Amino acid sequence: MIELSCTVDDSIEPPLAGAMCLIFHMFLSQTERLKGQSKLEMTEERLRYWLQRYMYYTEREVVARVINMPNQRDADFFMAEIQDSLLSAK
């Protein structure tokens, strides 16, 4: 679904609402966790970047489950990336 949004074919409009809501939720939870140390601003370009990062980590999770080698650190790395992004956007 996210891959379809990265195509140059504008006639394809995949449903991204679920993924977008999840990304916004993760950003908001990190913003609340940082207690005023960060500010959340989301441009279309930045959202597209984070949709691609989310897709990357989701694909890694699928592969990890298929080969029966789950890696909790991926989720931690993803949340750390979000936190770093928020802190650097001050």
C-alpha positions in Angstrom: 0.0 0.0 0.0 2.7 2.5 0.9 4.8 1.3 -2.0 1.9 2.3 -4.3 2.0 5.8 -3.0 5.6 6.1 -4.1 4.9 5.5 -7.7 4.8 8.2 -10.3 1.3 7.0 -11.5 -1.1 9.6 -10.1 -4.1 7.5 -11.0 -3.2 5.1 -8.1 -4.6 6.3 -4.8 -3.9 3.7 -2.1 -5.6 4.0 1.2 -2.9 5.5 3.5 -5.1 6.8 6.3 -4.3 3.9 8.6 -0.5 4.2 8.2 -0.7 8.0 8.4 -2.7 7.8 11.7 -0.2 5.4 13.1 2.7 7.6 12.3 1.0 10.7 13.7 0.2 8.6 16.9 3.9 7.6 17.3 5.0 11.2 16.8 2.5 12.5 19.3 3.4 9.9 21.9 7.1 10.8 21.5 6.2 14.5 21.7 4.3 14.0 24.9 7.2 11.8 26.3 9.7 14.6 25.6 7.5 17.0 27.6 7.8 20.2 25.6 11.3 19.6 24.4 10.1 19.2 20.8 7.6 20.6 18.4 5.6 18.5 15.9 5.4 19.9 12.4 4.6 17.6 9.5 4.9 18.6 5.9 3.8 16.4 3.0 7.5 15.7 2.2 8.3 14.7 5.8 5.2 12.5 6.0 6.2 10.7 2.8 9.7 10.1 4.3 8.2 8.7 7.5 5.8 6.5 5.5 8.8 5.0 3.8 10.7 4.5 7.1 7.6 2.8 8.5 7.4 0.6 5.4 11.1 -0.3 5.9 10.6 -1.4 9.5 7.3 -3.2 8.7 9.0 -5.2 6.0 11.8 -6.1 8.4 9.2 -7.3 10.9 7.5 -9.5 8.3 10.8 -11.1 7.3 11.8 -11.6 10.9 8.6 -13.4 11.7 8.9 -15.6 8.6 12.4 -16.7 9.5 11.3 -16.9 13.2 13.9 -14.4 14.4 12.0 -11.5 15.9 14.0 -8.4 16.7 12.5 -6.1 19.3 15.3 -3.7 18.7 13.9 -2.6 15.4 10.9 -1.1 17.1 13.2 0.7 19.5 15.4 1.9 16.7 12.3 3.3 14.8 11.0 5.1 17.9 14.5 6.5 18.5 14.6 7.8 14.9 11.3 9.6 15.6 12.6 11.0 18.8 15.8 12.3 17.2 13.8 13.8 14.4 11.6 15.7 16.9 14.6 16.9 18.9 16.4 18.1 15.8 13.4 20.0 14.5 13.4 22.5 17.4 
